[in-house]
Amino acid sequence: MTSFLLVVSFLVDGLILFGLMIMMKKIRRTEELERRQEQVASEIEDLFSSYLYEIKEENKRMEAWASSSSVTEQVSAEGGDEEKHSMYVPPVPDPSVDDYQPSLHSKVMEMKKNGWSAEEAARALNKGKTEIELMYKFNR
């Protein structure tokens, strides 16, 4: 009887050791995953800080450029304003050119208003009957 209990005790001890080893592997994996996440987070933080630094430098350059160009514009604006305005001639619209073309939708609705069927309108406009019917339905 004692030998049986001794064998059962060893089996239970073996199962416990096996379970402990599995748990240790899982703990190591989670710790490794945490380290990787911390590393990725620090890399992202470094990347953002470098982008922020680049943006700040670019803003400083733009600020310097804008201030230098605004001084140049003020100097040129004082002397050359009158010449620019006096030379400008607004475009005159040509009354002989009529560019108005009614849209397909307006043509279809006009045909419907005049009593044309969907098939007749489709033939006249060289479009599909279903397309014309859809335009009729969407206009309701």
C-alpha positions, 0 to 999 in steps of 0.5 A, a space after each residue: 500500500 505504501 508503494 502505491 501511495 509513493 507512486 501516486 505521490 511521485 506522479 502528482 509531484 511530476 504533474 505539479 512540476 510540469 505545471 510549474 514549468 508551463 507557467 514559468 514559460 508563460 510568465 517569461 513570454 509575457 515578460 518578454 512581450 512587455 519588454 518588446 512593448 516598452 522598446 517599441 513605445 520608446 522608439 515611437 516616442 523618439 520618433 515623435 520627438 525627432 519629428 517635433 524637432 524637425 517641425 520646429 526647425 522648419 517653422 523657424 525657417 518659415 518664420 525667418 523667410 516670411 519676415 524677410 519676404 514681408 519686408 521685401 513686399 513692403 518695400 516693393 509695395 510702396 513703389 510699384 502699387 500704382 503701376 500694377 493697378 493702372 495696367 490692369 484691364 478686366 476681361 470683357 465677356 463675349 456676348 456672341 459666345 453662348 456656352 450653355 449646354 443643358 445637362 442630360 438630367 435636365 434634357 430628360 426631365 424636359 422630355 418627360 414634361 413634354 410627354 415622352 416615354 422612357 424608351 423614346 427619350 432613351 432613343 433620342 438621347 442615345 442612352 439606356 432605357 433603364 438609365 432614363 427610368 432611374 432619372 425619372 424615379 430620382 426626380 420624384 
